[in-house]
């Protein structure tokens, strides 16, 4: 077996890579959300400032039997690398996954990355016994954080959305709730980027130590352009304070290649502006805007740390139901994580 980089601009190679990843993600999860091939192509082919995305294939002769993603943060958290290892279901239990992971570990050492992170979706009742957990432990990884994947059935009635908005309104009279589609106005970009960069610090991350992210307005513009090229529509609802700064946000994204689902990308309230029901306010307003534009969508998927009590309480109020666990694994190669700053 040979493990080598694939040419992401070669349609045939990329198709084989994509099929293995798709089939791996759908194995025993037939209703799981997965990227379309177009979305994956754009992600790997269109370079951005903040991350370096690389793809690898494991070959048995001329046949690809395994695939891997290797993602390097470039602006922040530069001690880390994000890994995904996938093996075609019919070729599992042959040592392919371990060989691919060993190759990526060696590559991380060459790149000077000391913290390796990967994640797997597993059933709610198998956090310690699932084969993916045993595979990670066998290869030197430990469970570092556990999130709950939850889904909300759509549509939510206008009456219910109004009730949530009215419940929150008396607590945030000094804030303006504004919704934008596919872009943000220039005057809000700096404060939005600052707010978004705090997510890795403010949300529970278990045993993983993160720096603030390094997103800038330029990075944001590149990401939005990629989302548009992927066929996504992105809804961003912000709470803006009296000084004109974005202090809370919630993001929903649709895919033109998936007519049923919606992805909740994130919700965050600045630590200095909590206690004003802004989380509920921005989530309800964003959901209203989404349903008006896409009335046929059937479900929203979100993910939160199982220790994020405040956000879980909001999601439970809104009717999000647990569907599976998202387990994040970590392996440290040497010493304590180094910090490169922002």
RAJOWO-V145582 format. One record per residue. N is the residue number from 1. RES is the residue in one small letter. SS is DSSP state (H for helix, E for strand, C for the rest). PHI is phi in whole degrees, 0 to 359 (999 if undefined). Layout:
((N;RES;SS;PHI) (N;RES;SS;PHI))
//
This chain:
((1;x;C;999) (2;x;E;239) (3;x;E;248) (4;x;E;211) (5;x;E;297) (6;x;C;254) (7;x;C;276) (8;x;C;292) (9;x;C;268) (10;x;C;271) (11;x;H;300) (12;x;H;292) (13;x;H;298) (14;x;H;294) (15;x;H;298) (16;x;H;299) (17;x;H;300) (18;x;H;296) (19;x;H;298) (20;x;H;296) (21;x;H;298) (22;x;H;298) (23;x;H;295) (24;x;H;295) (25;x;H;292) (26;x;H;272) (27;x;C;299) (28;x;C;61) (29;x;C;222) (30;x;C;296) (31;x;C;256) (32;x;C;289) (33;x;C;284) (34;x;C;223) (35;x;C;296) (36;x;C;286) (37;x;H;297) (38;x;H;297) (39;x;H;300) (40;x;H;293) (41;x;H;302) (42;x;H;298) (43;x;H;299) (44;x;H;272) (45;x;H;269) (46;x;C;264) (47;x;C;292) (48;x;C;227) (49;x;C;279) (50;x;C;260) (51;x;E;215) (52;x;E;246) (53;x;E;261) (54;x;E;234) (55;x;E;236) (56;x;E;229) (57;x;E;235) (58;x;E;257) (59;x;E;246) (60;x;E;253) (61;x;C;69) (62;x;C;265) (63;x;E;259) (64;x;E;279) (65;x;E;241) (66;x;E;213) (67;x;E;214) (68;x;E;208) (69;x;E;252) (70;x;E;222) (71;x;E;239) (72;x;E;254) (73;x;E;296) (74;x;C;248) (75;x;C;254) (76;x;C;203) (77;x;C;47) (78;x;C;279) (79;x;C;275) (80;x;E;250) (81;x;E;218) (82;x;E;258) (83;x;E;239) (84;x;E;225) (85;x;E;240) (86;x;E;228) (87;x;E;234) (88;x;C;305) (89;x;H;309) (90;x;H;285) (91;x;H;245) (92;x;C;282) (93;x;C;67) (94;x;C;243) (95;x;C;87) (96;x;H;293) (97;x;H;299) (98;x;H;295) (99;x;H;295) (100;x;H;296) (101;x;H;296) (102;x;H;300) (103;x;H;298) (104;x;H;291) (105;x;H;298) (106;x;H;298) (107;x;H;294) (108;x;H;298) (109;x;H;297) (110;x;H;298) (111;x;C;278) (112;x;C;73) (113;x;C;263) (114;x;C;256) (115;x;E;238) (116;x;E;255) (117;x;E;233) (118;x;E;215) (119;x;E;213) (120;x;E;217) (121;x;E;266) (122;x;E;222) (123;x;C;300) (124;x;C;301) (125;x;C;258) (126;x;C;231) (127;x;C;295) (128;x;C;250) (129;x;C;247) (130;x;C;295) (131;x;H;305) (132;x;H;293) (133;x;H;293) (134;x;H;296) (135;x;H;298) (136;x;H;298) (137;x;H;296) (138;x;H;301) (139;x;C;259) (140;x;C;87) (141;x;C;261) (142;x;E;235) (143;x;E;297) (144;x;E;249) (145;x;E;199) (146;x;E;232) (147;x;E;246) (148;x;E;256) (149;x;E;278) (150;x;E;233) (151;x;E;229) (152;x;E;245) (153;x;E;284) (154;x;C;249) (155;x;C;274) (156;x;C;267) (157;x;C;295) (158;x;H;301) (159;x;H;296) (160;x;H;290) (161;x;H;301) (162;x;H;298) (163;x;H;298) (164;x;H;295) (165;x;H;296) (166;x;H;290) (167;x;H;297) (168;x;H;278) (169;x;H;306) (170;x;C;297) (171;x;C;269) (172;x;C;228) (173;x;C;295) (174;x;C;269) (175;x;C;236) (176;x;E;253) (177;x;E;263) (178;x;E;230) (179;x;E;244) (180;x;E;230) (181;x;E;240) (182;x;C;71) (183;x;C;195) (184;x;C;230) (185;x;C;292) (186;x;H;303) (187;x;H;289) (188;x;H;256) (189;x;H;294) (190;x;H;299) (191;x;H;290) (192;x;H;297) (193;x;H;297) (194;x;H;299) (195;x;H;298) (196;x;H;299) (197;x;H;291) (198;x;C;275) (199;x;H;302) (200;x;H;294) (201;x;H;269) (202;x;H;273) (203;x;C;276) (204;x;C;300) (205;x;C;233) (206;x;C;63) (207;x;C;270) (208;x;C;263) (209;x;C;263) (210;x;C;247) (211;x;C;272) (212;x;C;302) (213;x;C;289) (214;x;C;249) (215;x;C;295) (216;x;C;240) (217;x;H;305) (218;x;H;295) (219;x;H;298) (220;x;H;301) (221;x;H;298) (222;x;H;296) (223;x;H;297) (224;x;H;294) (225;x;H;296) (226;x;H;295) (227;x;H;299) (228;x;H;297) (229;x;H;295) (230;x;C;284) (231;x;C;87) (232;x;E;263) (233;x;E;246) (234;x;E;246) (235;x;E;256) (236;x;E;235) (237;x;E;251) (238;x;E;241) (239;x;E;259) (240;x;E;246) (241;x;C;276) (242;x;C;293) (243;x;C;274) (244;x;C;86) (245;x;C;258) (246;x;E;287) (247;x;E;236) (248;x;E;207) (249;x;E;208) (250;x;E;213) (251;x;E;238) (252;x;E;237) (253;x;E;225) (254;x;E;253) (255;x;E;238) (256;x;C;289) (257;x;C;268) (258;x;E;227) (259;x;E;283) (260;x;E;252) (261;x;E;255) (262;x;E;228) (263;x;E;253) (264;x;E;271) (265;x;E;275) (266;x;E;174) (267;x;E;217) (268;x;E;210) (269;x;E;243) (270;x;C;304) (271;x;H;302) (272;x;H;277) (273;x;H;235) (274;x;C;277) (275;x;C;93) (276;x;C;245) (277;x;C;57) (278;x;H;289) (279;x;H;299) (280;x;H;296) (281;x;H;297) (282;x;H;287) (283;x;H;292) (284;x;H;294) (285;x;H;295) (286;x;H;293) (287;x;H;295) (288;x;H;298) (289;x;H;296) (290;x;H;297) (291;x;H;294) (292;x;H;294) (293;x;H;276) (294;x;C;228) (295;x;C;291) (296;x;C;266) (297;x;C;294) (298;x;C;250) (299;x;E;202) (300;x;E;242) (301;x;E;249) (302;x;E;224) (303;x;E;216) (304;x;E;220) (305;x;E;305) (306;x;C;294) (307;x;C;256) (308;x;C;273) (309;x;H;300) (310;x;H;295) (311;x;H;290) (312;x;H;298) (313;x;H;299) (314;x;H;295) (315;x;H;295) (316;x;H;296) (317;x;H;303) (318;x;H;276) (319;x;C;98) (320;x;C;291) (321;x;E;250) (322;x;E;297) (323;x;E;237) (324;x;E;191) (325;x;E;260) (326;x;E;247) (327;x;E;260) (328;x;E;257) (329;x;E;250) (330;x;E;224) (331;x;E;225) (332;x;E;261) (333;x;C;275) (334;x;C;196) (335;x;C;51) (336;x;C;265) (337;x;C;303) (338;x;C;271) (339;x;C;239) (340;x;C;261) (341;x;C;76) (342;x;C;238))
//
